[in-house]
Amino acid sequence: MERVRIGIVGVGNIATLNVPGYLDHDRCDVVALCDPRPEVLERRAREWGVERTYTDLADLLAADDIDAVEILSPTPLHAEHAVAALRAGKHVSVQKPIANSLAEAERMVAAAEAAGRVLRVTENCCHYPPLVKARELIQSGAIGTPTVVRIKTVVGRTESRFQAELD
């Protein structure tokens, strides 16, 4: 597979930290977005230049031109969404935490094995502005070699673009 055609499931706040990586990747095409909230879905589709949108997961999963899905829905929905996608023959990337229970996670792994598809669990903050800045400082040698990192995020009144734009 030269290029991965991906569908994004869930376009809320966390999606703004993940989708840019897919949009910028030279071997990935974001071909569809799915979210049950039409107003948020349409806004994200305009922001990201994605033409196809779905408010129903089953409709997205029925599309033959989607190879994989990135599940960015709330954690309580991860298992349901991942198992459905795997049964539909899609590869699945799901954000951590994988699920709300070990039993749900095991069900997801079993579905991936049965479908012969990839199930991966990924870190969700690769494009989070404070982490991007920290990476720049480390790479430039400005702060030396880190031995521990602690980050506290407070959502509320802020000058941060990310936090100011949260739904």
C-alpha positions as CSV (number, residue, x, y, z in Angstrom):
1,M,0.0,0.0,0.0
2,E,1.7,3.2,-1.2
3,R,-0.8,5.6,0.3
4,V,-3.1,5.2,3.2
5,R,-6.6,6.6,2.8
6,I,-7.9,7.4,6.3
7,G,-11.2,8.2,7.8
8,I,-11.2,10.2,11.0
9,V,-13.8,9.1,13.6
10,G,-14.5,12.0,16.0
11,V,-13.5,15.6,15.2
12,G,-13.6,17.2,18.7
13,N,-10.9,18.9,20.6
14,I,-8.4,16.0,20.5
15,A,-8.7,15.8,16.7
16,T,-7.0,19.2,16.4
17,L,-3.9,17.6,17.8
18,N,-3.9,14.6,15.6
19,V,-5.4,15.4,12.2
20,P,-2.6,17.9,11.2
21,G,-0.1,15.1,11.2
22,Y,-2.2,13.1,8.8
23,L,-2.8,16.1,6.6
24,D,0.9,16.8,6.4
25,H,2.0,13.2,5.9
26,D,3.2,12.5,2.3
27,R,1.8,9.0,2.3
28,C,-1.6,9.7,3.8
29,D,-4.9,11.1,2.4
30,V,-7.6,12.1,4.9
31,V,-10.6,11.1,2.8
32,A,-13.5,11.4,5.2
33,L,-14.6,12.7,8.6
34,C,-17.2,11.2,11.0
35,D,-18.9,12.8,14.0
36,P,-22.5,12.8,15.2
37,R,-22.5,16.7,15.5
38,P,-23.1,18.1,12.1
39,E,-22.1,21.7,13.0
40,V,-18.7,20.6,14.3
41,L,-18.2,18.1,11.5
42,E,-18.8,20.7,8.8
43,R,-16.5,23.3,10.5
44,R,-13.7,20.7,10.7
45,A,-14.3,19.6,7.1
46,R,-13.8,23.3,6.0
47,E,-10.8,23.8,8.2
48,W,-9.0,20.6,6.9
49,G,-10.3,20.6,3.3
50,V,-12.0,17.2,3.6
51,E,-14.9,16.9,1.3
52,R,-16.7,13.8,2.6
53,T,-18.4,13.8,6.0
54,Y,-20.6,11.3,7.8
55,T,-22.7,11.6,10.9
56,D,-23.1,7.8,11.2
57,L,-20.1,5.5,11.7
58,A,-21.6,2.6,9.8
59,D,-21.8,4.8,6.6
60,L,-18.1,5.7,6.9
61,L,-17.1,2.0,7.5
62,A,-19.1,1.0,4.4
63,A,-16.9,3.1,2.1
64,D,-14.6,0.9,0.1
65,D,-12.0,3.6,-0.5
66,I,-11.1,4.0,3.2
67,D,-8.2,1.8,4.3
68,A,-7.9,2.8,7.9
69,V,-9.6,4.8,10.6
70,E,-8.2,7.0,13.3
71,I,-10.5,6.8,16.3
72,L,-10.6,10.1,18.2
73,S,-14.0,9.6,19.8
74,P,-14.4,9.7,23.6
75,T,-12.7,6.7,25.4
76,P,-16.0,5.0,26.3
77,L,-16.7,4.6,22.6
78,H,-13.2,3.2,21.6
79,A,-14.1,-0.5,21.9
80,E,-17.4,-0.2,20.0
81,H,-15.9,1.9,17.2
82,A,-12.7,-0.1,16.9
83,V,-14.5,-3.5,16.8
84,A,-16.9,-2.2,14.2
85,A,-14.1,-0.8,12.0
86,L,-12.1,-4.0,12.3
87,R,-15.1,-6.1,11.3
88,A,-15.6,-3.8,8.3
89,G,-12.0,-4.7,7.2
90,K,-10.4,-1.4,8.2
91,H,-7.0,-1.0,10.0
92,V,-7.5,0.9,13.2
93,S,-5.5,3.5,15.1
94,V,-7.0,4.4,18.5
95,Q,-5.8,7.0,20.9
96,K,-4.7,6.1,24.4
97,P,-6.3,4.9,26.6
98,I,-7.2,2.0,24.4
99,A,-10.5,1.4,26.3
100,N,-12.2,1.6,29.7
101,S,-11.4,-1.9,30.7
102,L,-9.1,-4.8,30.0
103,A,-12.0,-6.8,28.7
104,E,-12.8,-4.1,26.1
105,A,-9.2,-3.9,25.1
106,E,-9.0,-7.7,24.7
107,R,-12.1,-7.7,22.6
108,M,-10.5,-5.1,20.3
109,V,-7.3,-7.2,20.0
110,A,-9.3,-10.3,19.2
111,A,-11.3,-8.4,16.5
112,A,-8.0,-7.3,14.9
113,E,-6.6,-10.8,15.0
114,A,-9.8,-12.2,13.5
115,A,-9.9,-9.6,10.7
116,G,-6.2,-9.8,10.0
117,R,-5.9,-6.0,10.4
118,V,-3.6,-3.7,12.3
119,L,-4.8,-2.3,15.6
120,R,-2.4,0.3,17.0
121,V,-2.6,2.5,20.1
122,T,-1.0,5.9,19.7
123,E,0.0,8.9,21.8
124,N,-2.3,11.8,21.0
125,C,-0.2,14.8,21.6
126,C,2.5,14.9,18.9
127,H,1.3,18.3,17.7
128,Y,0.4,19.8,21.1
129,P,2.0,23.2,21.1
130,P,3.9,22.9,24.4
131,L,5.3,19.6,23.4
132,V,6.3,21.0,20.0
133,K,8.2,23.8,21.8
134,A,9.8,21.4,24.2
135,R,11.0,19.3,21.3
136,E,12.5,22.4,19.6
137,L,14.3,23.4,22.9
138,I,15.7,19.9,23.4
139,Q,16.8,19.6,19.7
140,S,18.5,23.0,19.8
141,G,20.4,22.1,23.0
142,A,18.8,25.0,24.9
143,I,17.8,22.9,27.9
144,G,20.2,20.0,27.8
145,T,19.2,16.4,28.2
146,P,15.9,16.0,30.0
147,T,15.7,13.3,32.7
148,V,12.0,13.9,33.6
149,V,9.2,15.9,32.1
150,R,6.0,17.1,33.9
151,I,3.4,19.0,32.1
152,K,0.3,20.5,33.6
153,T,-2.5,21.7,31.4
154,V,-5.3,23.9,32.7
155,V,-8.3,24.5,30.5
156,G,-9.9,27.9,31.2
157,R,-8.9,31.4,30.6
158,T,-5.8,31.4,28.5
159,E,-3.8,33.0,25.7
160,S,-3.1,29.6,24.2
161,R,-4.6,29.2,20.7
162,F,-5.4,25.5,21.3
163,Q,-7.1,26.1,24.7
164,A,-8.9,29.2,23.5
165,E,-10.5,27.3,20.7
166,L,-11.7,24.2,22.7
167,D,-15.3,23.3,22.2
